Amino acid sequence: MLANNLCDYAEDIKNKRHTLPMFLGRQNSLILYQILAYGGYFALLVGALLDVLKPVILVSFLSLPLIIKITQQFINKQEKATTFNCALKTHVIANLSLIIGLSLSLL
């Protein structure tokens, strides 16, 4: 939803729609987008270090370079037609890597 609102930022200002990016501003919203994109990896690392999660969960970090690349594409240009799908890709890739990591930890 944040990615969608960032793509519509100029239009939302023009139409006086109140969205989170309007309150935070474009730059702070992009920072929040990155925190949300990378925050799950930080949580996995903390969980593994605190022995809450098995260390094998760190296999999920193999997807991080791809997540960084795709997230940077969105940060560089927020446009529905070309980069909105970046948000969907990061969501799917991060969750699939988490599923793989959690599945391996069950073995």
DSSP file (Angstrom, degrees, kcal/mol; ACC not computed):
  #  RESIDUE AA STRUCTURE BP1 BP2  ACC     N-H-->O    O-->H-N    N-H-->O    O-->H-N    TCO  KAPPA ALPHA  PHI   PSI    X-CA   Y-CA   Z-CA
    1    1 A M     >        0   0    0      0, 0.0     4,-2.6     0, 0.0     5,-0.2   0.000 360.0 360.0 360.0 -38.1    0.0    0.0    0.0
    2    2 A L  H  >  +     0   0    0      2,-0.2     4,-2.4     1,-0.2     5,-0.2   0.920 360.0  50.0 -63.0 -42.5    2.9    2.3    0.8
    3    3 A A  H  > S+     0   0    0      2,-0.2     4,-2.1     1,-0.2    -1,-0.2   0.913 110.6  49.9 -61.9 -42.4    4.4    1.6   -2.7
    4    4 A N  H  > S+     0   0    0      1,-0.2     4,-1.5     2,-0.2    -2,-0.2   0.925 111.5  48.0 -61.6 -44.9    1.0    2.3   -4.3
    5    5 A N  H  < S+     0   0    0     -4,-2.6    -1,-0.2     1,-0.2    -2,-0.2   0.858 109.7  53.0 -66.3 -34.8    0.7    5.6   -2.4
    6    6 A L  H >< S+     0   0    0     -4,-2.4     3,-1.1     1,-0.2     4,-0.3   0.889 107.6  51.6 -66.8 -38.0    4.2    6.6   -3.4
    7    7 A C  H 3< S+     0   0    0     -4,-2.1    73,-0.2     1,-0.2     3,-0.2   0.834 115.4  42.2 -65.5 -31.4    3.4    6.0   -7.0
    8    8 A D  T 3X S+     0   0    0     -4,-1.5     4,-3.1     1,-0.2     5,-0.3   0.230  81.2 117.0 -97.6  12.8    0.4    8.2   -6.7
    9    9 A Y  H <> S+     0   0    0     -3,-1.1     4,-2.1     1,-0.2     5,-0.2   0.897  77.0  41.9 -52.7 -54.1    2.1   10.9   -4.6
   10   10 A A  H  > S+     0   0    0     -4,-0.3     4,-2.2    -3,-0.2    -1,-0.2   0.908 117.3  48.2 -63.1 -41.8    1.8   13.8   -7.1
   11   11 A E  H  > S+     0   0    0      1,-0.2     4,-2.5     2,-0.2    -1,-0.2   0.887 109.5  53.0 -65.9 -39.0   -1.8   12.9   -8.0
   12   12 A D  H  <>S+     0   0    0     -4,-3.1     5,-2.7     2,-0.2     4,-0.4   0.879 108.9  49.2 -66.2 -36.9   -2.8   12.5   -4.3
   13   13 A I  H ><5S+     0   0    0     -4,-2.1     3,-0.9    -5,-0.3    -1,-0.2   0.937 112.3  48.7 -64.4 -45.5   -1.5   16.0   -3.5
   14   14 A K  H 3<5S+     0   0    0     -4,-2.2    -2,-0.2     1,-0.2    -1,-0.2   0.892 117.3  40.5 -61.1 -40.9   -3.4   17.4   -6.5
   15   15 A N  T 3<5S-     0   0    0     -4,-2.5    -1,-0.2    -5,-0.1    -2,-0.2   0.365 110.6-121.3 -91.5   4.6   -6.6   15.7   -5.5
   16   16 A K  T < 5 +     0   0    0     -3,-0.9     2,-0.4    -4,-0.4    -3,-0.2   0.854  52.5 162.2  57.4  40.0   -6.0   16.4   -1.7
   17   17 A R      < -     0   0    0     -5,-2.7     2,-0.9    -6,-0.2    -1,-0.2  -0.754  36.6-133.8 -86.4 135.6   -6.0   12.7   -0.7
   18   18 A H        +     0   0    0     -2,-0.4     2,-0.3     4,-0.1    -5,-0.0  -0.800  39.9 156.8 -96.6 105.7   -4.5   12.2    2.7
   19   19 A T    >>  -     0   0    0     -2,-0.9     4,-1.5   -10,-0.1     3,-0.6  -0.772  56.2-100.2-121.3 167.4   -2.1    9.3    2.5
   20   20 A L  H 3> S+     0   0    0     -2,-0.3     4,-2.7     1,-0.2     3,-0.4   0.908 121.3  54.6 -56.6 -45.2    0.9    8.3    4.7
   21   21 A P  H 3> S+     0   0    0      0, 0.0     4,-2.5     0, 0.0    -1,-0.2   0.829 104.0  56.4 -60.5 -28.7    3.4    9.7    2.2
   22   22 A M  H <4 S+     0   0    0     -3,-0.6    -2,-0.2     2,-0.2     4,-0.1   0.889 112.5  41.2 -67.4 -36.9    1.6   13.0    2.3
   23   23 A F  H  < S+     0   0    0     -4,-1.5    -1,-0.2    -3,-0.4    -3,-0.1   0.883 125.3  34.9 -76.3 -39.1    2.1   13.2    6.0
   24   24 A L  H  < S-     0   0    0     -4,-2.7     4,-0.4    -5,-0.2    -2,-0.2   0.764 108.6-124.2 -85.4 -26.4    5.6   11.9    6.0
   25   25 A G     X  -     0   0    0     -4,-2.5     4,-1.9    -5,-0.3     5,-0.2  -0.078  31.0 -79.5  91.0 159.0    6.8   13.5    2.8
   26   26 A R  H  > S+     0   0    0      2,-0.2     4,-2.2     1,-0.2     5,-0.2   0.929 127.0  48.1 -62.4 -48.2    8.3   11.6   -0.2
   27   27 A Q  H  > S+     0   0    0      1,-0.2     4,-1.9     2,-0.2    -1,-0.2   0.926 113.8  45.5 -63.5 -45.8   11.8   11.2    1.2
   28   28 A N  H  > S+     0   0    0     -4,-0.4     4,-2.4     1,-0.2    -1,-0.2   0.853 111.8  53.7 -66.3 -33.1   10.7    9.9    4.6
   29   29 A S  H  X S+     0   0    0     -4,-1.9     4,-2.3     2,-0.2    -1,-0.2   0.876 107.3  50.7 -67.7 -37.0    8.3    7.6    3.0
   30   30 A L  H  X S+     0   0    0     -4,-2.2     4,-1.9     2,-0.2    -2,-0.2   0.867 109.8  50.5 -67.9 -35.7   11.1    6.1    0.8
   31   31 A I  H  X S+     0   0    0     -4,-1.9     4,-2.4     2,-0.2    -2,-0.2   0.929 110.7  49.1 -64.9 -44.9   13.1    5.6    4.0
   32   32 A L  H  X S+     0   0    0     -4,-2.4     4,-2.5     1,-0.2    -2,-0.2   0.896 107.5  55.5 -60.5 -40.5   10.2    3.9    5.6
   33   33 A Y  H  X S+     0   0    0     -4,-2.3     4,-2.1     1,-0.2    -1,-0.2   0.914 109.8  46.1 -58.6 -43.8    9.8    1.7    2.5
   34   34 A Q  H  X S+     0   0    0     -4,-1.9     4,-2.4     2,-0.2     5,-0.3   0.896 109.9  53.3 -67.2 -40.2   13.4    0.6    2.8
   35   35 A I  H  X S+     0   0    0     -4,-2.4     4,-2.1     1,-0.2    -2,-0.2   0.917 112.1  45.7 -60.4 -42.5   13.0   -0.1    6.5
   36   36 A L  H  X S+     0   0    0     -4,-2.5     4,-0.6     1,-0.2    -1,-0.2   0.869 112.2  51.3 -68.6 -36.0   10.0   -2.3    5.8
   37   37 A A  H  < S+     0   0    0     -4,-2.1    -2,-0.2    -5,-0.2    -1,-0.2   0.875 123.8  27.7 -68.5 -37.0   11.8   -4.1    2.9
   38   38 A Y  H >X S+     0   0    0     -4,-2.4     4,-1.5     1,-0.1     3,-0.7   0.599  99.2  86.2-101.2 -14.0   14.9   -4.9    5.0
   39   39 A G  H 3X S+     0   0    0     -4,-2.1     4,-2.3    -5,-0.3     5,-0.2   0.832  83.3  58.7 -60.3 -35.6   13.4   -5.1    8.5
   40   40 A G  H 3X S+     0   0    0     -4,-0.6     4,-2.0     1,-0.2    -1,-0.3   0.865 104.1  51.8 -63.0 -35.9   12.4   -8.7    8.2
   41   41 A Y  H <> S+     0   0    0     -3,-0.7     4,-2.3     2,-0.2    -1,-0.2   0.895 108.4  51.2 -67.6 -39.4   16.0   -9.7    7.6
   42   42 A F  H  X S+     0   0    0     -4,-1.5     4,-2.6     1,-0.2    -2,-0.2   0.913 108.9  51.5 -61.8 -42.2   17.1   -7.8   10.7
   43   43 A A  H  X S+     0   0    0     -4,-2.3     4,-2.6     1,-0.2    -2,-0.2   0.883 109.1  50.7 -63.2 -38.9   14.4   -9.6   12.7
   44   44 A L  H  X S+     0   0    0     -4,-2.0     4,-2.4     2,-0.2    -1,-0.2   0.917 110.5  49.2 -63.9 -43.1   15.7  -13.0   11.4
   45   45 A L  H  X S+     0   0    0     -4,-2.3     4,-2.7     2,-0.2    -2,-0.2   0.932 112.7  46.5 -62.1 -46.6   19.3  -12.1   12.3
   46   46 A V  H  X S+     0   0    0     -4,-2.6     4,-2.4     1,-0.2     6,-0.3   0.919 112.1  51.8 -61.8 -43.8   18.2  -11.0   15.8
   47   47 A G  H  <>S+     0   0    0     -4,-2.6     5,-2.4     1,-0.2     6,-2.0   0.889 112.3  45.4 -60.9 -39.7   16.1  -14.2   16.2
   48   48 A A  H ><5S+     0   0    0     -4,-2.4     3,-1.0     4,-0.2    -2,-0.2   0.900 113.2  49.5 -70.5 -40.9   19.0  -16.4   15.2
   49   49 A L  H 3<5S+     0   0    0     -4,-2.7    -2,-0.2     1,-0.2    -1,-0.2   0.851 112.0  48.2 -66.7 -34.1   21.5  -14.5   17.5
   50   50 A L  T 3<5S-     0   0    0     -4,-2.4    -1,-0.2    -5,-0.2    -2,-0.2   0.403 114.1-119.4 -85.7   2.8   19.1  -14.8   20.4
   51   51 A D  T < 5S+     0   0    0     -3,-1.0    -3,-0.2     2,-0.2    -4,-0.1   0.734  83.3 119.3  65.1  24.5   18.6  -18.5   19.7
   52   52 A V  S   <S+     0   0    0     -5,-2.4     2,-0.3    -6,-0.3    -4,-0.2   0.815  78.1  36.5 -81.8 -35.5   14.9  -18.0   19.2
   53   53 A L  S    S-     0   0    0     -6,-2.0    -2,-0.2    -9,-0.2    -1,-0.1  -0.863  97.7-103.3-114.3 151.0   15.3  -19.3   15.6
   54   54 A K    >   -     0   0    0     -2,-0.3     3,-2.3     1,-0.1     4,-0.2  -0.465  32.5-117.3 -70.5 145.4   17.6  -22.0   14.4
   55   55 A P  G >  S+     0   0    0      0, 0.0     3,-2.1     0, 0.0    -1,-0.1   0.747 108.5  75.3 -57.6 -24.0   20.7  -20.7   12.6
   56   56 A V  G >  S+     0   0    0      1,-0.3     3,-1.9     2,-0.2     4,-0.2   0.722  77.5  77.0 -62.1 -18.6   19.6  -22.4    9.3
   57   57 A I  G X  S+     0   0    0     -3,-2.3     3,-2.1     1,-0.3    -1,-0.3   0.753  75.7  77.1 -61.4 -22.3   17.0  -19.6    9.0
   58   58 A L  G X   +     0   0    0     -3,-2.1     3,-1.7     1,-0.3    -1,-0.3   0.596  69.6  83.7 -68.2  -8.9   19.9  -17.4    7.9
   59   59 A V  G X  S+     0   0    0     -3,-1.9     3,-1.8     1,-0.3    -1,-0.3   0.767  76.3  73.1 -60.2 -23.6   19.7  -19.1    4.5
   60   60 A S  G X  S+     0   0    0     -3,-2.1     3,-1.6     1,-0.3    -1,-0.3   0.757  79.2  73.2 -61.2 -24.9   17.0  -16.6    3.8
   61   61 A F  G X  S+     0   0    0     -3,-1.7     3,-1.3     1,-0.3    -1,-0.3   0.643  75.0  80.7 -67.6 -13.2   19.7  -14.0    3.5
   62   62 A L  G <  S+     0   0    0     -3,-1.8     4,-0.3     1,-0.3    -1,-0.3   0.783  91.3  52.0 -62.3 -24.8   20.6  -15.4    0.2
   63   63 A S  G <> S+     0   0    0     -3,-1.6     4,-2.2    -4,-0.2     3,-0.4   0.590  85.2  90.3 -85.3 -10.4   17.7  -13.5   -1.3
   64   64 A L  H <> S+     0   0    0     -3,-1.3     4,-2.8    -4,-0.2     5,-0.2   0.881  81.1  54.1 -59.7 -43.1   18.9  -10.2    0.3
   65   65 A P  H  > S+     0   0    0      0, 0.0     4,-2.2     0, 0.0    -1,-0.2   0.899 111.4  46.7 -58.8 -37.6   21.0   -9.0   -2.7
   66   66 A L  H  > S+     0   0    0     -3,-0.4     4,-2.5    -4,-0.3     5,-0.2   0.898 111.5  51.1 -68.3 -40.3   18.1   -9.4   -5.0
   67   67 A I  H  X S+     0   0    0     -4,-2.2     4,-2.6     2,-0.2     5,-0.2   0.909 110.2  49.9 -62.2 -42.5   15.8   -7.6   -2.6
   68   68 A I  H  X S+     0   0    0     -4,-2.8     4,-2.4     2,-0.2    -2,-0.2   0.930 111.5  48.7 -62.0 -45.4   18.3   -4.7   -2.4
   69   69 A K  H  X S+     0   0    0     -4,-2.2     4,-1.5    -5,-0.2    -2,-0.2   0.931 115.1  43.0 -61.1 -47.5   18.5   -4.5   -6.2
   70   70 A I  H  X S+     0   0    0     -4,-2.5     4,-1.6     1,-0.2    -1,-0.2   0.891 113.0  52.3 -68.6 -39.4   14.7   -4.5   -6.7
   71   71 A T  H  X S+     0   0    0     -4,-2.6     4,-2.6    -5,-0.2    -1,-0.2   0.904 107.0  53.4 -63.4 -40.7   14.1   -2.1   -3.8
   72   72 A Q  H  X S+     0   0    0     -4,-2.4     4,-2.4     1,-0.2    -1,-0.2   0.857 103.5  57.2 -63.0 -34.9   16.7    0.3   -5.3
   73   73 A Q  H  X S+     0   0    0     -4,-1.5     4,-1.2     1,-0.2    -1,-0.2   0.919 110.9  43.3 -60.3 -42.2   14.8    0.2   -8.6
   74   74 A F  H  < S+     0   0    0     -4,-1.6    -2,-0.2     2,-0.2     3,-0.2   0.900 111.6  53.2 -70.2 -40.3   11.7    1.4   -6.8
   75   75 A I  H  < S+     0   0    0     -4,-2.6     3,-0.2     1,-0.2    -2,-0.2   0.884 108.9  50.9 -61.7 -38.1   13.6    4.0   -4.8
   76   76 A N  H  < S+     0   0    0     -4,-2.4     2,-0.3     1,-0.3    -1,-0.2   0.804 127.9  12.2 -70.6 -29.4   15.0    5.5   -8.0
   77   77 A K     <  -     0   0    0     -4,-1.2     2,-0.9    -3,-0.2    -1,-0.3  -0.897  59.6-162.6-154.6 118.9   11.6    5.7   -9.7
   78   78 A Q        +     0   0    0     -2,-0.3     2,-0.4    -3,-0.2   -69,-0.1  -0.837  38.0 138.9-104.6  97.0    8.1    5.4   -8.2
   79   79 A E     >> -     0   0    0     -2,-0.9     4,-2.7     1,-0.1     5,-1.4  -0.986  48.8-142.8-143.4 127.3    5.9    4.8  -11.2
   80   80 A K  T  45S+     0   0    0     -2,-0.4     4,-0.4   -73,-0.2     5,-0.4   0.892  99.0  52.5 -57.5 -43.3    3.0    2.4  -11.4
   81   81 A A  T  45S+     0   0    0      1,-0.1    -1,-0.2     2,-0.1     4,-0.0   0.831 126.8  16.4 -66.4 -32.9    3.6    1.4  -15.0
   82   82 A T  T  45S+     0   0    0     -3,-0.5    -2,-0.2     2,-0.0    -1,-0.1   0.787 135.1  20.8-113.9 -34.7    7.2    0.5  -14.6
   83   83 A T  T >X5S+     0   0    0     -4,-2.7     3,-1.9     2,-0.1     4,-0.5   0.532  90.2  90.6-120.5  -5.8    8.3    0.0  -11.0
   84   84 A F  H >><S+     0   0    0     -5,-1.4     3,-1.4    -4,-0.4     4,-0.8   0.876  83.7  63.7 -59.0 -34.6    5.2   -0.7   -8.9
   85   85 A N  H 3> S+     0   0    0     -5,-0.4     4,-2.6     1,-0.3    -1,-0.3   0.685  85.5  75.8 -64.2 -15.1    5.7   -4.4   -9.5
   86   86 A C  H <> S+     0   0    0     -3,-1.9     4,-2.6     1,-0.2    -1,-0.3   0.895  92.2  52.9 -60.1 -39.7    9.0   -4.1   -7.6
   87   87 A A  H <X S+     0   0    0     -3,-1.4     4,-1.8    -4,-0.5    -1,-0.2   0.903 110.5  46.8 -63.3 -40.7    7.0   -4.0   -4.4
   88   88 A L  H  X S+     0   0    0     -4,-0.8     4,-2.4     2,-0.2    -2,-0.2   0.905 111.5  51.3 -67.5 -41.5    5.2   -7.2   -5.3
   89   89 A K  H  X S+     0   0    0     -4,-2.6     4,-2.9     1,-0.2     5,-0.3   0.928 109.8  48.5 -62.3 -45.6    8.5   -8.9   -6.3
   90   90 A T  H  X S+     0   0    0     -4,-2.6     4,-2.4     1,-0.2     5,-0.3   0.900 111.5  50.9 -63.3 -39.0   10.2   -8.0   -3.0
   91   91 A H  H  X S+     0   0    0     -4,-1.8     4,-2.0    -5,-0.2    -1,-0.2   0.939 114.5  42.5 -62.3 -47.6    7.2   -9.2   -1.0
   92   92 A V  H  X S+     0   0    0     -4,-2.4     4,-2.5     2,-0.2     5,-0.2   0.932 116.3  46.9 -66.8 -46.7    7.1  -12.6   -2.8
   93   93 A I  H  X S+     0   0    0     -4,-2.9     4,-2.4     2,-0.2     5,-0.2   0.927 113.6  47.7 -64.1 -45.4   10.9  -13.2   -2.8
   94   94 A A  H  X S+     0   0    0     -4,-2.4     4,-1.9    -5,-0.3    -1,-0.2   0.915 114.7  46.0 -63.0 -42.9   11.3  -12.3    0.8
   95   95 A N  H  X S+     0   0    0     -4,-2.0     4,-2.4    -5,-0.3    -1,-0.2   0.879 111.5  51.4 -70.3 -36.4    8.4  -14.5    1.9
   96   96 A L  H  X S+     0   0    0     -4,-2.5     4,-2.4     2,-0.2    -2,-0.2   0.910 110.4  49.1 -65.0 -40.7    9.5  -17.4   -0.2
   97   97 A S  H  X S+     0   0    0     -4,-2.4     4,-2.5     2,-0.2    -2,-0.2   0.872 111.0  50.7 -66.6 -34.7   13.0  -17.2    1.2
   98   98 A L  H  X S+     0   0    0     -4,-1.9     4,-2.9     2,-0.2     5,-0.2   0.913 109.4  50.3 -66.0 -42.8   11.5  -17.1    4.7
   99   99 A I  H  X S+     0   0    0     -4,-2.4     4,-2.4     2,-0.2    -2,-0.2   0.911 111.8  48.2 -61.2 -42.6    9.4  -20.2    3.9
  100  100 A I  H  X S+     0   0    0     -4,-2.4     4,-2.5     2,-0.2    -2,-0.2   0.938 113.1  47.7 -63.1 -46.8   12.4  -22.0    2.7
  101  101 A G  H  X S+     0   0    0     -4,-2.5     4,-1.7     1,-0.2    -2,-0.2   0.911 114.0  46.0 -61.2 -43.7   14.4  -21.1    5.8
  102  102 A L  H  X S+     0   0    0     -4,-2.9     4,-0.8     2,-0.2    -1,-0.2   0.879 111.7  52.4 -67.4 -37.3   11.6  -22.1    8.1
  103  103 A S  H >X S+     0   0    0     -4,-2.4     3,-0.8    -5,-0.2     4,-0.6   0.918 109.3  49.4 -63.8 -43.2   11.1  -25.3    6.2
  104  104 A L  H >< S+     0   0    0     -4,-2.5     3,-0.8     1,-0.2    -1,-0.2   0.849 105.1  58.3 -64.4 -33.3   14.8  -26.2    6.6
  105  105 A S  H 3< S+     0   0    0     -4,-1.7    -1,-0.2     1,-0.2    -2,-0.2   0.713  99.2  59.6 -71.3 -17.9   14.7  -25.4   10.3
  106  106 A L  H <<        0   0    0     -3,-0.8    -1,-0.2    -4,-0.8    -2,-0.2   0.715 360.0 360.0 -78.9 -20.6   12.0  -28.1   10.7
  107  107 A L    <<        0   0    0     -3,-0.8    -1,-0.2    -4,-0.6    -2,-0.2   0.487 360.0 360.0 -75.5 360.0   14.4  -30.8    9.3
